[in-house]
Amino acid sequence: MSEHIVKAYDEELKTLHALIRHMGELTIDQIQKATQSIVKRKEKLAHEVIEKDYQINLLELKVDDLAIRILALRQPVASDLRMVVAALKISNQVERIADYAANIAKRTLLLKDMPPLLAAEKLSDLVKIPKRMIEQALTAFETHNVELALQVWHMDQDVDEHYNAYLLELFDAMVSDPKNIGPCTQLLFAAKNIERIGDQSQNIAEAVYTMVTAKSFKESELLKNVPKV
């Protein structure tokens, strides 16, 4: 393989990493803004999140195109092959997470004519761990850090616990006053989207594990012993 081809190949791999990084940065910003829009009832911010979702969709297409080009023309092997395959999987997960952010923003628009609830403010706490999960999962991909990926994977248990507690709070609010049913229903949907961010981040962590170790991800005793963050 000539030096020119090697250099072009290296540049393509770097570009693939850069695209995933950019997707992640935009998506994390979308999560932050979507949550803020529903907590603060900022309709303009909600519209901004919804309208910006297409940018992340386009980035996923760019990742797909480049990854397929690399697989077809460069025929990568070993670690490079696993990285390209992981990038394909991860871009899909990140795009889904961005969709969840847009869904949260849509709830803001549905809540605009409903009475406010204090429970809405707690979405800011609920989103903290899922947001940290995607941040650290993407860092694990960028740095090939399998230990960090496993820690991210374990964090989803905390997300589920917080989510279930929040659901109980919303159900109590609906039982105590039927007027709360409408807004609480929208908050339920928003909370579910936040919980799904954690699930998709966990999938990213599994993809990183396979990329680094060349092994299929399994919930083994090794994983159970990895400390939580």
N, C-alpha and C positions, 0 to 999 in steps of 0.2 A: 504493500500500500504506500503510495507516494506521500511525501510530506504535505503537499497541498490537500490531498484527500483527508489525511489525518487531522489537519487543522480545521477543515470544514466540518468534519464529524464532531470534533470537540466543541466547536461553536454551536452546533445544533443541539448538543446535549446541554450546554450552558443556557441556550435560549429556552429549552424545555423547562429547565429549573426556574428560569426567570418568569415564564408564563404562569407556572403554578404559584410562584411567590406573589405575583401581581393579582392573580385570582383570589388568593387567600387574603391579601391586604384589603381588597375591595369588599370581600364578603364579610370580614370582621367589622369593617366600617358600617356595612349595611345592618349587621346585627345590632350594633350600638345605636344607630339612628332609628331603627325600627322600634327598639325597646323604648327609647326616649320618646318617640312619637306617640306610643300608646299610653305611656305613664303620664306624660305632660299634655296629652291630647293635642298634639301639633299636627294638624291636617296637612299643612304645606310640607312638613318633613316626611310624612307618610307618602305623599305623592312622589317626592324625590326618590325615596327608596324603591317604590314600585317602578318608576320610570327608568331607574338606573340598572334594574335587574338584567336588561337585555345586554348590557356591556359584559356581564359575567358569562352570559350564554355565548356571546361571540368569542370570548377567551377560551371557553371549553372547546369550541369548534377549531380554534387555532391549535390547541394542544393535540386534539385528535388528528388533525391534518399533519402536523409535524411528527408526531409519534409514528403514524402510519408510514410517512416518508422515510423515517429512520429505519423502521423495521424492514421496509421493502428494498431500500437502496443500500443501507449500510450493513444490514444483517448482523446486528450486535449479538454478542455472546456473553455468557456468564453474568457478571454484576451489571454491565450496561444493559443487557436485555431485561433483567429484573427491574432496573430503574425505569426504563421506558414503559414497561407494562404497569408498574406501580403508578407512574404519572398519569396514564390513561384512567386507571381506577380512581385515583385521588381527585382528578379534575372533575369526574362525574359526581363524586361525593361533595366536593366543594360547591358545585353548581346546585346541587339539591339543598345544601345549607342556605345558599343565597335565596332559593325559592322559599324556604321557611321564613327567612327575614322579610321577604315581600309579603308573605301571607300574614305575618304579624302586623305589618303596616296596614294591610287591608282591613284588619279588625279595628284599627284606629278610626277609619272612616265610618265603619258601622256603629261605633260607640258614640259618635258625635252628638246624636240626639237623645242619648240615654243618660240617666242620672249617674254622676260619678261615684266610684267606689274606692275606699282606701286600699282594698285588695289589689288594685291595679298597680300601686306603687311597689308592691312586693315582687313584681316581675323583674325589677332591677336587680334584686338579690337572686332570683331564680336563674337569671341568665348568666350570672358570674362564672359558674363552673363550666357550663357548656362553651362559653366564649374562651375561657382559658384552655379548654380541651382542644379546640381547633387551632388555637395559637401554638400550643406545644406540639400537637400532632404534625403540623406543618414544619415546625422547627426540627422535629425528629426526622422528617423526610429530607430536609435540606442538609442535615448534618449526619445522616445515617445512624442516628442514635437509637438503638433498639431498646435500651433501658428506659429512655424517656417515652418511647412509644408504649411500652408495657404499663408505665405509670399512668399515661393518658387512658389506656384501656380500663384500668381499675377505677378511674374517677367517675365512670358512668354510674356506678352504684350510688354514689352521693347524689348525682343528678336525679336518679329515680326516687330516692328517699325524699328529697326536697319537693319534687314534683307531686308525689303522693300526698305529702302534708299540705301542699297548696290546694290540691283538689278537695280535700276534706274541708278546708277553710271556705272554699267557694260553695260547696254543698251546704254547709251550715248557714252561710249568708242567704242562700236561696230558700232554705226552709224557714228561716227567721222572718223573711219578708218577700212575698211573691214579686214585688217590684224589682227585686234584685235578679230575677231569673234571666231577663234579657241581657244586661251587662255581664252577669256572671258567665253566661253561655259563651259570649265573645271572649272573655278572659280564659275560659277553659280551652278554647281553640288556640289562643295565643300561647298558653302554657304547654299545650301538646306540641306545638311547633318548636318551642324552646327545648323540650325534652328530646325531640327528634334530632336537634342539632348535636346533642350529646351522642346519640346513637351513630350518626354519620361520622362524627369525629372518632368514635371507637373503630369504625370500619377503616378509616384512614390509618389508624394505629396498627391495625391488623395487616394492612397492605405494606406498611413500613417494615413490620416484623418479617414478612415473607421476603421483601426486597433485600434486607440485610442478611438474613440467616439462610435463605434459599430453602426454607422449610414452610410447609403449610401451617397456618395458625391453628392451634388447638388449646383448649382451656385445660392445660396440664397443671400438675402440682407446682411446676416452676413458676407459672403465671400467678397462681394463688399466693405464692410467697413473696411476690414483688410488693414492696411497701407502697402505700398510697401517698400522694403528694398532699 
